[in-house]
Amino acid sequence: MLFNFVIAGTPTERLAALDDALRPLFFGLRAAGHRVVAVGQRFEKRPVVNLVVADGPIAARARHEAGPGACLGLLCVDPVTPAVRQLAQSFDFIWGCAPTAAFTAERHAVVSYGFHPALLGPKLEREPARREAGIILYGEEGPRPAALAERLTKAGLTALFVRGGHFPDYIVCDLLCRAALVVAVRHEAGDPAPPAMRMVKAIANGAAVLAEASPPADLAPYVEACDYDAIPARCAALLHDNPTQRGLEALERFKRETSMVAGLDAALRVAAAAVGSG
């Protein structure tokens, strides 16, 4: 199949924030033998599969602009809101980057983020002394991450907040590969889990990951889960328990046991069914 990611009109800052979610999809689809147009500017007719990010500027008018003959997929990078559920009715299938019960199983699939060699950071610091960046909070800005950063500072822990898309990718990778510990939390209390793509980026840079409970089930073996209120105390304990070794061991298991190609299996089935039904 040919996948056309239609992101015309998306602001540059939002595109940068989407990079962690989209890049693994591109790698996985190509490795599975499919073709990808990463920055589509227009909709194409079947058998091309057009994918639109749910909060993209073109999502609400996608069916009108694409016409009845196009195959349209909605990509839900963030947790699903009522507005997105309403929007999804005009799409042929939905891919979600987080588990949700918002859609019917027949045309909805969750992307399971797994390993691909291109996701590895450009350098893996294996010496604990060279992972001097301390604790990194990696995610989106919001009251919960901000409150946690303040609590970590009050606990005497050095914490750096890195917002997804705020820095160029090479700077983010450099920070993550020098982190002793990466913390991933829900942006909102009602979110189903911390963002999977952020945790995968940290794992692929060899960092130990502490995730707010409950992380996505497919990533749970490679991160440590912790209740939100207990994160500062657990961070302090992990910093004294060789987090560098933890992170590198988790990366090796992630490489052996997961695959971005396999993680797209269910998503590809619903896409193929949508193309065939047109």
C-alpha positions as CSV (number, residue, x, y, z in Angstrom):
1,M,0.0,0.0,0.0
2,L,0.9,3.6,-0.4
3,F,0.4,5.7,2.7
4,N,-0.1,9.5,2.1
5,F,0.3,11.4,5.4
6,V,-1.7,14.6,4.6
7,I,-0.4,17.3,7.0
8,A,-0.8,20.3,4.8
9,G,-1.1,23.5,6.7
10,T,0.1,22.1,10.0
11,P,2.3,24.7,11.9
12,T,6.0,24.0,12.0
13,E,5.9,23.8,15.9
14,R,3.2,21.2,15.8
15,L,5.0,19.2,13.1
16,A,8.1,19.1,15.4
17,A,6.0,17.8,18.3
18,L,4.5,15.1,16.0
19,D,7.9,13.8,15.0
20,D,8.2,11.3,17.9
21,A,4.8,9.8,16.9
22,L,5.2,9.9,13.1
23,R,8.8,8.9,12.5
24,P,8.4,5.3,13.9
25,L,5.3,4.8,11.7
26,F,7.3,5.8,8.6
27,F,10.1,3.4,9.5
28,G,7.7,0.6,10.3
29,L,5.6,1.0,7.2
30,R,8.6,1.1,4.9
31,A,10.2,-1.9,6.6
32,A,6.9,-3.8,6.1
33,G,7.2,-3.2,2.4
34,H,4.8,-0.2,2.0
35,R,5.5,3.2,0.5
36,V,5.1,6.4,2.4
37,V,4.6,10.0,1.5
38,A,5.6,11.7,4.7
39,V,4.5,15.2,4.0
40,G,1.5,14.9,1.7
41,Q,0.0,18.2,0.4
42,R,-3.2,16.8,-1.2
43,F,-5.5,13.8,-1.0
44,E,-5.2,10.9,-3.5
45,K,-7.8,8.5,-4.7
46,R,-7.8,4.7,-3.9
47,P,-5.9,2.6,-3.6
48,V,-3.7,5.3,-1.9
49,V,-4.4,5.4,1.9
50,N,-4.6,9.0,3.1
51,L,-3.8,9.5,6.8
52,V,-4.7,12.7,8.6
53,V,-3.7,13.7,12.1
54,A,-6.8,14.2,14.3
55,D,-5.9,17.7,15.4
56,G,-4.5,18.8,12.1
57,P,-6.0,21.9,10.4
58,I,-7.3,19.8,7.5
59,A,-8.9,17.0,9.5
60,A,-12.4,18.6,9.8
61,R,-12.8,19.2,6.1
62,A,-10.9,16.0,4.9
63,R,-13.9,14.1,3.5
64,H,-15.1,17.1,1.6
65,E,-11.7,17.9,0.1
66,A,-10.8,14.2,-0.6
67,G,-14.1,13.3,-2.2
68,P,-16.1,10.1,-1.8
69,G,-13.6,7.9,-3.7
70,A,-10.7,8.5,-1.3
71,C,-9.7,6.1,1.5
72,L,-9.3,8.2,4.7
73,G,-7.6,7.2,7.9
74,L,-7.7,9.3,11.1
75,L,-4.5,9.2,13.1
76,C,-5.1,9.9,16.8
77,V,-1.7,10.8,18.3
78,D,-3.2,12.2,21.5
79,P,-6.0,10.8,23.8
80,V,-9.3,10.8,22.1
81,T,-11.8,13.6,23.0
82,P,-15.5,13.8,22.3
83,A,-14.8,16.2,19.4
84,V,-12.4,13.6,17.8
85,R,-15.0,10.8,18.2
86,Q,-17.5,13.0,16.3
87,L,-14.9,13.8,13.6
88,A,-14.0,10.1,13.2
89,Q,-17.4,9.3,11.7
90,S,-16.4,10.7,8.3
91,F,-13.2,8.5,8.1
92,D,-12.9,4.9,6.9
93,F,-10.7,3.8,9.7
94,I,-8.8,5.0,12.8
95,W,-5.3,4.4,14.1
96,G,-4.7,5.2,17.7
97,C,-1.4,5.8,19.4
98,A,-2.9,5.0,22.8
99,P,-5.5,2.4,24.0
100,T,-9.1,3.7,23.9
101,A,-12.5,2.2,23.8
102,A,-13.9,5.2,21.9
103,F,-14.3,3.4,18.5
104,T,-15.7,0.1,17.2
105,A,-13.2,-2.7,16.8
106,E,-13.9,-3.3,13.1
107,R,-12.3,-0.1,11.9
108,H,-10.1,0.9,14.8
109,A,-6.6,-0.3,15.7
110,V,-4.0,0.7,18.2
111,V,-0.4,1.2,17.0
112,S,2.0,-0.7,19.2
113,Y,5.4,1.1,19.2
114,G,8.3,-1.3,18.9
115,F,11.9,-1.4,17.9
116,H,13.4,-0.3,14.6
117,P,17.2,0.3,14.1
118,A,16.6,3.8,12.8
119,L,15.1,4.8,16.2
120,L,18.4,4.2,18.0
121,G,20.0,7.4,19.3
122,P,23.2,8.5,17.5
123,K,25.3,7.7,20.6
124,L,24.6,5.6,23.7
125,E,26.4,6.7,26.8
126,R,27.3,3.5,28.7
127,E,29.3,5.1,31.5
128,P,27.2,6.3,34.4
129,A,29.5,9.3,34.9
130,R,28.7,10.5,31.4
131,R,24.9,10.5,32.0
132,E,25.2,13.7,33.8
133,A,21.9,15.3,32.6
134,G,20.2,13.9,35.7
135,I,16.4,13.5,35.5
136,I,14.6,14.5,32.4
137,L,10.8,15.0,32.2
138,Y,10.0,14.4,28.6
139,G,6.5,15.3,27.3
140,E,4.1,18.2,26.8
141,E,3.8,21.3,29.0
142,G,0.9,21.3,31.4
143,P,0.0,21.6,35.1
144,R,0.8,18.0,36.1
145,P,4.3,17.9,34.6
146,A,5.0,21.4,35.9
147,A,3.9,20.4,39.5
148,L,6.0,17.3,39.3
149,A,9.1,19.3,38.2
150,E,8.6,21.6,41.2
151,R,8.3,18.6,43.6
152,L,11.4,17.0,42.2
153,T,13.3,20.3,42.7
154,K,12.0,20.6,46.3
155,A,13.2,17.0,46.9
156,G,16.7,18.1,46.0
157,L,16.8,16.4,42.6
158,T,18.1,18.0,39.5
159,A,15.3,17.8,36.9
160,L,15.2,19.2,33.4
161,F,11.8,19.5,31.5
162,V,12.1,18.8,27.8
163,R,9.0,19.6,25.8
164,G,8.4,17.4,22.8
165,G,9.2,19.3,19.6
166,H,10.6,22.3,21.5
167,F,14.2,21.4,20.6
168,P,15.6,20.0,17.3
169,D,15.7,16.2,17.4
170,Y,19.5,15.9,17.6
171,I,19.4,18.0,20.8
172,V,16.6,15.9,22.3
173,C,18.5,12.7,21.5
174,D,21.7,14.2,23.0
175,L,19.9,15.0,26.2
176,L,18.1,11.7,26.5
177,C,21.3,9.7,25.9
178,R,22.9,11.7,28.8
179,A,20.0,11.3,31.1
180,A,20.3,9.2,34.2
181,L,16.6,8.8,34.3
182,V,13.6,9.8,32.1
183,V,10.2,10.4,33.7
184,A,7.0,10.1,31.6
185,V,3.7,11.2,33.0
186,R,0.2,11.7,31.8
187,H,-0.5,15.2,30.5
188,E,-3.9,15.2,32.0
189,A,-5.1,13.1,34.9
190,G,-7.8,11.4,32.7
191,D,-5.4,10.3,30.0
192,P,-5.2,6.5,29.6
193,A,-1.4,6.4,29.9
194,P,1.8,8.4,29.4
195,P,2.6,8.9,25.7
196,A,4.1,5.7,24.3
197,M,6.2,7.5,21.6
198,R,8.0,9.5,24.3
199,M,8.9,6.4,26.3
200,V,10.1,4.6,23.2
201,K,12.4,7.6,22.3
202,A,13.9,7.4,25.8
203,I,14.3,3.7,25.7
204,A,16.0,3.9,22.2
205,N,18.5,6.3,23.7
206,G,19.4,3.9,26.4
207,A,17.8,5.8,29.3
208,A,16.0,4.2,32.3
209,V,12.4,5.2,32.2
210,L,10.1,5.8,35.1
211,A,6.5,6.0,33.9
212,E,3.4,7.0,35.7
213,A,1.1,4.1,36.2
214,S,-0.1,2.6,34.1
215,P,2.1,2.6,31.0
216,P,0.9,0.9,27.8
217,A,0.9,-2.9,28.3
218,D,3.3,-3.5,25.4
219,L,5.9,-1.1,27.0
220,A,5.4,-2.2,30.6
221,P,8.3,-4.7,30.5
222,Y,10.8,-2.0,29.6
223,V,9.9,0.7,32.0
224,E,9.2,1.0,35.7
225,A,5.7,2.1,36.7
226,C,5.1,4.3,39.6
227,D,2.1,6.3,41.1
228,Y,2.3,10.0,40.4
229,D,2.6,11.0,44.0
230,A,5.4,8.6,44.6
231,I,7.6,9.6,41.7
232,P,10.1,11.9,43.6
233,A,10.9,9.3,46.2
234,R,11.2,6.6,43.6
235,C,13.5,8.8,41.4
236,A,15.8,9.3,44.4
237,A,16.0,5.6,45.0
238,L,16.7,4.7,41.4
239,L,19.5,7.3,41.1
240,H,21.3,5.2,43.7
241,D,20.6,1.9,42.0
242,N,22.6,2.1,38.7
243,P,19.9,3.5,36.4
244,T,22.4,3.4,33.5
245,Q,22.6,-0.4,33.6
246,R,18.8,-0.5,33.9
247,G,18.3,1.6,30.8
248,L,20.8,-0.3,28.7
249,E,19.4,-3.7,29.7
250,A,15.9,-2.5,28.9
251,L,17.1,-1.3,25.5
252,E,18.6,-4.7,24.7
253,R,15.4,-6.5,25.6
254,F,13.4,-4.0,23.6
255,K,15.5,-4.7,20.6
256,R,15.2,-8.5,20.9
257,E,11.5,-8.7,21.8
258,T,9.7,-5.9,19.9
259,S,9.4,-4.8,16.3
260,M,7.8,-1.6,14.8
261,V,6.7,-3.8,11.9
262,A,4.9,-6.2,14.2
263,G,3.4,-3.3,16.1
264,L,1.7,-2.1,13.0
265,D,0.1,-5.5,12.2
266,A,-3.4,-4.7,13.5
267,A,-3.3,-1.2,12.0
268,L,-2.4,-2.5,8.6
269,R,-5.3,-5.0,8.7
270,V,-7.9,-2.3,9.2
271,A,-6.3,-0.1,6.6
272,A,-6.3,-2.9,4.0
273,A,-9.9,-3.7,4.8
274,A,-10.8,0.0,4.3
275,V,-9.1,0.1,0.9
276,G,-10.8,-3.1,-0.2
277,S,-14.2,-2.0,0.8
278,G,-14.2,1.1,-1.5
